[in-house]
Amino acid sequence: MKNISTSGRWPRLALGLMTLTIGGCTMHPRGEGRLRAAAAREGQIYKLAAAQHTPPPLPISPTPRELVTYALINSPAVESAYWRWRAAIEVIPQAGTEMTTPMLSGNLGLVNGSYSGANSSVGIANMGSSDIRWPSKPAADAKIALEKARAAEWQFRERQFALREAVLTAWNRLIAARAVLALARRQKNLDVSLVNLAQTRLTTGGQSSSGYLETLNAVTLLKLHIAALRRELPRREIAINNLLNRSPMKTILAPAAFPAIAPQRWTMAHLIRLAARRNPQLHEFAWTRRANKIQIQRAMMQYIPNFDLGAVTSLDGITQNFEGAVMFPIVRYQAINAAIREARFNLRRTESRMQQTKTELASRLAIDLVMLQSDRVQLAFFSGRLLPRIRQMEHFSRVSMMQGSGGLISNLMAQKTVLKLREMELDLRVDQADRLADIETIVARPLELIAKSKKGGPMPKAAAKP
């Protein structure tokens, strides 16, 4: 018995080693831990289900920063992109783990109806339907999954900045609608006084009936315009509440005047450098391109043979059998070569899309800068020349009218011109704010930091140049 026990140590050791070999291990590529830690930090606000989120209270008259913060916390679209990122991270250990599993087998030997240890055996082998891959293959699969998870992170960042731009744009529209309504209401008060004056003149014979009706029609048209502006306000509020993911009937107050925007002095080259280093779409393409390159290497690894392993020992420990098999994939050369070409074509496709995106981003930046310059020139023209002249004309018309030498219609037309010009000025300011928000989205950086920045965040070398 002692000899049997001693000789049984080697089979047990061999079976243990075989189990570890066949069961394999999971490859964890460098950088996976940091990516998981970053995702965990980002997901603190998503610990509860979407329906149970309790975002911080939003003031009835919020600032743009408070609106953006509230929207980012409370947006289902942003949260969905976050969970897609987390799900992509969990693909890494799945891809880096051997596909095969240990399969135990055994047989019980009976001689003349009696148990025989020599004729009974136990064995272990990899699952027959799944070969053991060479370790470099699951390691490459794990790296591919890591790069795709990094790309998913930047899809999440892209969604954040897209929501930020949408909120700021909706906020600008709401402010403009309120400002135009305030202008129209002031204009209405002046026009009502003109109608009263026309009615007095009509009674005393100083105003013709046709002149009185023209004045009345002008005021009526202005009332219709004010009614349309009032209907526009709820639509703007509903639009921004939709972005904030809250009840559409919630009240949100915007300033009555559009805020002034300080002049920006960025150069096109500076913004392009920032976009090349920080733009989420370019980051996404850069990591996808790295995954495509590894995919080409992984496709070539299909020429590396897979293998099978197995071991059997008799229960008395006297007989041990080890077996192995190597699969030669050369007979599948057409399929392997096709997979290599497919991976190369996917790389070319990603590079083409990345180049197209760079061109589109540069075009957007150029258009934004040109339009910002045009808006500044037009605003300076409105504020410095046109509006003062129109106000002067309105003043002269009012003085003439009060002295009895001018007509009401000329005064009404002058006031309507002032209102129209102020609306055009507001449109220019809104366009200016929208262009700035678009620049922020492209360079993935708030306005107040763009002028100070000389470098962007880290980015793969593959995407470091525009």
C-alpha positions in Angstrom: 0.0 0.0 0.0 2.8 2.3 0.7 4.3 1.9 -2.8 0.9 2.5 -4.4 0.4 5.7 -2.4 3.8 7.0 -3.2 3.5 6.3 -6.9 0.1 8.0 -6.9 1.6 11.4 -6.1 2.9 11.9 -9.6 -0.5 11.2 -11.3 -2.2 13.7 -8.9 0.5 16.3 -9.6 0.2 15.7 -13.3 -3.6 16.0 -13.2 -3.3 19.2 -11.2 -0.9 20.8 -13.7 -3.1 19.6 -16.6 -6.2 21.2 -15.0 -4.4 24.6 -14.8 -3.1 24.3 -18.3 -6.5 23.3 -19.8 -8.5 25.7 -17.7 -6.1 28.4 -18.7 -6.0 31.9 -17.2 -7.4 35.3 -18.1 -5.1 37.8 -19.8 -5.5 41.3 -18.3 -3.8 43.8 -20.7 -2.0 46.8 -19.3 -4.3 49.7 -18.7 -7.4 47.8 -17.9 -7.2 48.6 -14.2 -6.9 52.3 -14.8 -9.8 52.2 -17.2 -11.9 50.4 -14.7 -11.0 52.9 -11.9 -11.9 55.8 -14.2 -15.2 54.3 -15.1 -16.0 53.6 -11.4 -15.3 57.2 -10.5 -17.4 58.5 -13.3 -20.3 56.2 -12.3 -20.8 57.4 -8.8 -23.9 59.3 -9.8 -25.3 56.2 -11.6 -25.3 53.8 -8.6 -29.1 54.0 -8.4 -31.4 53.1 -11.3 -32.4 55.9 -13.7 -35.9 56.1 -12.2 -34.4 56.6 -8.7 -32.1 59.5 -9.5 -32.4 62.6 -7.4 -30.5 65.4 -9.1 -29.7 68.5 -7.1 -32.6 71.0 -7.2 -32.5 73.4 -10.1 -33.2 77.1 -9.3 -36.2 78.7 -11.1 -33.7 81.1 -12.7 -30.6 79.0 -13.2 -27.2 79.9 -14.7 -25.9 78.1 -17.8 -23.4 76.2 -15.6 -26.2 74.9 -13.3 -28.3 73.9 -16.4 -25.4 71.9 -17.9 -24.6 70.2 -14.6 -28.2 69.2 -14.0 -28.6 67.9 -17.6 -25.4 65.8 -17.4 -26.5 64.2 -14.1 -30.1 63.6 -15.2 -29.8 62.7 -18.9 -30.8 59.1 -19.8 -28.9 59.4 -23.1 -25.6 60.2 -21.3 -26.2 57.4 -18.7 -26.9 55.0 -21.5 -23.5 55.9 -23.1 -21.9 55.4 -19.7 -23.3 51.8 -19.3 -22.2 51.0 -22.9 -18.7 52.0 -21.8 -18.9 49.8 -18.7 -20.2 46.9 -20.7 -17.3 47.3 -23.2 -14.9 47.0 -20.2 -16.4 43.7 -19.2 -15.7 42.3 -22.6 -11.9 42.5 -21.8 -11.7 39.5 -19.4 -14.1 37.5 -21.6 -11.9 38.0 -24.6 -8.8 37.3 -22.7 -9.9 34.0 -21.2 -9.2 30.6 -22.9 -12.4 29.4 -24.5 -11.9 25.7 -23.6 -12.8 24.2 -20.3 -11.5 21.1 -18.5 -13.5 17.9 -19.1 -13.2 15.1 -16.5 -13.8 11.5 -17.5 -13.6 8.1 -15.7 -14.4 4.5 -16.0 -14.9 1.7 -13.5 -13.3 -1.6 -14.3 -14.9 -4.8 -13.1 -13.2 -8.2 -13.3 -15.6 -11.1 -12.7 -18.0 -8.8 -11.0 -15.3 -7.4 -8.7 -13.8 -3.9 -8.6 -10.3 -3.6 -10.2 -8.2 -0.5 -9.6 -5.9 -1.4 -12.4 -8.7 -1.5 -14.9 -10.4 1.7 -13.5 -9.1 5.1 -14.5 -9.8 8.9 -14.2 -8.7 11.4 -16.8 -8.8 15.1 -17.7 -8.7 16.7 -21.1 -9.8 19.9 -22.8 -13.3 20.0 -24.2 -13.3 18.3 -27.5 -15.3 21.0 -29.3 -12.8 23.7 -28.3 -9.1 23.6 -28.8 -6.6 25.2 -26.5 -5.4 28.5 -28.0 -1.8 29.6 -27.9 -1.6 32.3 -25.1 -0.8 35.1 -27.5 -4.2 34.7 -29.1 -6.4 35.5 -26.0 -3.8 38.2 -25.1 -4.4 39.9 -28.4 -8.2 39.5 -28.1 -8.0 41.2 -24.7 -6.0 44.1 -26.1 -8.5 44.5 -28.9 -11.3 44.6 -26.4 -9.4 47.1 -24.3 -9.0 49.5 -27.2 -12.6 49.2 -28.0 -13.5 49.9 -24.4 -11.4 53.1 -24.6 -13.2 54.1 -27.7 -16.5 53.5 -25.9 -15.3 55.9 -23.2 -14.9 58.7 -25.7 -18.3 57.9 -27.2 -19.5 58.7 -23.6 -17.5 61.9 -23.6 -18.9 62.9 -27.0 -22.4 62.4 -25.7 -21.7 64.6 -22.8 -20.4 67.5 -24.9 -23.2 67.1 -27.4 -25.8 67.4 -24.6 -23.9 70.4 -23.2 -24.1 72.2 -26.6 -27.8 71.3 -27.0 -28.6 72.8 -23.5 -26.7 76.0 -24.1 -28.3 76.4 -27.6 -31.8 75.9 -26.1 -31.0 78.3 -23.3 -29.8 81.0 -25.8 -33.1 80.6 -27.8 -35.1 81.0 -24.6 -33.3 84.1 -23.6 -33.7 85.6 -27.1 -37.4 84.8 -27.1 -37.9 86.6 -23.8 -35.7 89.6 -24.9 -37.7 90.0 -28.2 -41.0 89.8 -26.3 -39.8 92.5 -23.9 -38.9 94.7 -26.8 -42.3 94.1 -28.5 -44.1 94.9 -25.3 -42.3 98.3 -24.9 -43.1 99.0 -28.5 -46.8 98.2 -27.9 -47.0 100.7 -25.1 -45.7 103.5 -27.4 -48.1 102.4 -30.2 -51.1 102.4 -27.9 -50.3 106.0 -27.0 -50.1 106.9 -30.7 -53.5 105.3 -31.3 -55.0 107.4 -28.5 -53.4 110.5 -30.0 -54.7 109.6 -33.5 -58.2 109.1 -32.1 -58.1 112.5 -30.4 -56.9 114.1 -33.7 -59.7 112.3 -35.6 -62.2 113.8 -33.2 -60.9 117.3 -33.6 -60.4 116.9 -37.4 -56.6 116.9 -37.3 -56.4 113.3 -38.5 -58.0 111.6 -41.5 -60.0 108.4 -41.1 -57.6 106.5 -43.4 -54.6 107.7 -41.3 -56.3 106.6 -38.2 -57.1 103.2 -39.6 -53.5 102.7 -40.8 -52.3 103.6 -37.3 -54.8 101.1 -35.8 -53.8 98.4 -38.2 -50.1 98.8 -37.4 -50.8 98.4 -33.7 -53.0 95.4 -34.4 -50.2 93.7 -36.3 -47.8 94.4 -33.5 -50.3 92.7 -31.1 -50.4 89.7 -33.3 -46.6 89.6 -33.3 -46.6 89.7 -29.5 -49.1 86.9 -29.3 -46.9 84.8 -31.5 -43.9 85.5 -29.3 -45.9 84.5 -26.2 -46.7 81.2 -27.9 -43.1 80.7 -28.6 -42.0 80.9 -25.0 -43.7 77.7 -23.8 -42.2 75.8 -26.7 -38.7 76.9 -25.8 -39.3 76.0 -22.1 -40.5 72.5 -23.1 -37.5 72.0 -25.3 -35.1 72.8 -22.6 -37.0 70.8 -20.0 -36.8 67.8 -22.4 -33.0 68.1 -22.4 -33.1 68.3 -18.6 -35.2 65.2 -18.5 -37.9 66.7 -16.3 -41.6 67.6 -16.6 -42.3 69.7 -19.7 -44.5 72.1 -17.6 -41.8 73.1 -15.2 -41.2 76.8 -15.1 -37.8 78.1 -16.0 -37.0 81.8 -16.1 -34.3 83.2 -18.4 -32.8 86.8 -18.2 -34.8 89.4 -20.1 -31.6 90.7 -21.9 -29.1 88.6 -23.8 -25.8 88.6 -22.0 -22.8 90.3 -23.7 -20.1 88.1 -25.1 -16.5 89.1 -24.7 -14.4 89.1 -27.9 -12.4 86.0 -28.4 -8.9 86.0 -30.0 -8.1 82.4 -30.9 -6.3 81.5 -34.0 -7.5 78.8 -36.4 -4.2 76.9 -35.9 -4.6 77.0 -32.1 -8.2 75.6 -32.3 -7.2 72.9 -34.7 -4.4 71.8 -32.4 -6.8 71.7 -29.5 -9.3 69.7 -31.5 -6.7 67.2 -32.6 -5.7 66.6 -29.0 -9.1 66.7 -27.3 -12.0 66.1 -29.7 -13.9 63.0 -28.5 -14.6 61.8 -32.0 -11.0 61.8 -32.9 -10.1 60.0 -29.7 -12.7 57.4 -30.5 -11.3 56.8 -34.0 -7.7 56.7 -32.6 -8.5 53.9 -30.2 -10.6 52.1 -32.8 -7.6 52.3 -35.2 -5.3 50.8 -32.6 -7.8 48.0 -32.2 -7.9 47.5 -36.0 -4.1 47.2 -36.1 -4.1 44.6 -33.3 -6.9 42.8 -35.2 -4.6 42.4 -38.2 -1.9 40.7 -36.0 -4.6 38.6 -34.4 -5.8 37.4 -37.8 -2.3 36.4 -38.7 -2.1 34.4 -35.5 -4.6 32.0 -36.9 -1.6 30.3 -38.6 -0.4 29.4 -35.1 -1.7 25.9 -34.4 -4.1 25.2 -31.5 -3.6 22.0 -29.5 -5.3 19.5 -27.3 -4.0 18.0 -24.0 -5.2 15.1 -21.9 -4.1 12.8 -19.1 -5.4 9.5 -17.8 -4.3 7.5 -14.8 -5.4 4.2 -13.4 -6.8 4.3 -9.9 -4.1 2.1 -8.5 -1.5 4.7 -9.6 0.6 2.3 -11.7 -0.4 3.3 -15.2 -0.5 6.9 -16.5 -1.1 8.0 -20.1 -0.6 11.5 -21.5 -1.9 12.5 -24.9 -1.7 15.6 -27.0 -2.7 16.8 -30.4 -1.8 19.7 -32.6 -4.1 21.2 -35.2 -2.5 22.5 -38.4 -4.6 25.4 -39.8 -2.7 25.5 -43.1 -5.7 23.8 -44.8 -7.8 26.9 -43.9 -5.4 29.3 -45.5 -8.1 30.9 -47.7 -10.3 31.7 -44.8 -7.3 33.0 -42.7 -6.0 35.2 -45.6 -9.5 36.5 -46.1 -9.7 37.4 -42.3 -6.4 39.2 -42.6 -7.6 41.2 -45.6 -10.8 42.0 -43.8 -8.9 43.4 -40.8 -6.8 45.5 -43.1 -9.8 46.9 -44.9 -11.4 47.7 -41.5 -8.3 49.7 -40.7 -8.4 51.6 -43.9 -12.1 52.3 -43.4 -11.4 53.7 -39.9 -8.5 55.8 -41.2 -10.8 57.2 -44.0 -13.5 58.1 -41.5 -11.0 59.7 -39.2 -9.6 61.8 -42.0 -13.1 62.8 -43.0 -14.0 63.8 -39.4 -10.8 65.9 -39.2 -11.7 67.7 -42.4 -15.3 68.3 -41.2 -14.1 69.5 -37.8 -11.6 71.9 -39.4 -14.4 73.2 -41.7 -16.7 73.7 -38.8 -14.1 75.6 -36.9 -13.3 77.8 -40.0 -17.0 78.5 -40.5 -17.5 79.3 -36.8 -14.6 81.7 -36.8 -15.7 83.4 -40.0 -19.2 83.8 -38.7 -18.0 85.1 -35.4 -16.0 87.7 -37.1 -19.0 88.6 -39.3 -21.3 88.8 -36.3 -18.8 91.1 -34.5 -18.6 93.4 -37.5 -22.4 93.6 -37.9 -23.0 94.1 -34.2 -20.5 97.0 -34.2 -22.3 98.4 -37.2 -25.7 98.1 -35.5 -24.6 99.5 -32.2 -22.2 102.2 -33.4 -24.0 103.6 -36.5 -27.4 102.2 -37.6 -29.3 102.1 -34.3 -28.3 105.6 -33.2 -29.4 107.0 -36.5 -32.7 105.2 -36.4 -33.3 106.4 -32.9 -32.5 109.9 -33.9 -34.9 109.7 -36.8 -37.6 108.4 -34.4 -37.0 111.3 -32.1 -37.3 113.8 -34.9 -40.5 112.2 -36.1 -42.0 112.3 -32.6 -41.0 115.9 -32.2 -42.6 116.8 -35.5 -45.7 114.9 -34.7 -46.1 116.7 -31.4 -45.6 120.0 -33.1 -48.3 119.0 -35.6 -46.0 119.0 -38.7 -45.5 115.2 -38.8 -47.7 112.2 -39.3 -48.3 109.3 -37.0 -47.5 106.7 -39.7 -44.0 108.0 -40.1 -43.5 107.7 -36.4 -44.9 104.2 -36.3 -42.7 103.1 -39.1 -39.6 104.5 -37.4 -40.5 102.6 -34.2 -41.1 99.4 -36.2 -37.7 99.8 -37.8 -36.1 100.1 -34.4 -37.9 96.9 -33.2 -36.8 95.1 -36.3 -33.2 96.1 -36.0 -33.1 95.1 -32.3 -34.5 91.7 -33.3 -31.8 91.4 -35.9 -29.2 92.4 -33.3 -30.5 89.7 -31.0 -30.3 87.1 -33.8 -26.6 88.1 -34.3 -25.9 87.6 -30.6 -27.7 84.3 -30.5 -25.7 83.1 -33.5 -22.5 84.3 -31.8 -23.3 82.3 -28.7 -24.2 79.2 -30.7 -20.9 79.4 -32.6 -19.0 79.6 -29.4 -20.8 76.6 -28.0 -20.0 74.7 -31.2 -16.3 75.6 -30.8 -16.4 74.4 -27.2 -17.9 71.1 -28.4 -15.3 70.6 -31.0 -12.3 71.3 -28.8 -14.0 69.6 -25.8 -13.1 72.5 -23.5 -15.1 75.4 -21.9 -14.7 78.9 -23.2 -12.8 80.2 -20.2 -10.1 77.5 -20.6 -9.6 77.7 -24.4 -7.5 80.9 -24.3 -5.3 79.6 -21.5 -4.7 76.1 -22.9 -1.6 75.3 -24.9 -2.0 71.5 -24.6 -5.0 69.2 -24.5 -5.5 66.0 -22.6 -3.7 62.7 -23.3 -4.4 61.1 -26.6 -2.9 58.1 -28.5 0.1 59.0 -30.7 -2.0 57.8 -33.6 -4.3 60.8 -33.2 -1.9 63.4 -31.9 -1.6 65.2 -35.2 -4.4 67.0 -37.1 
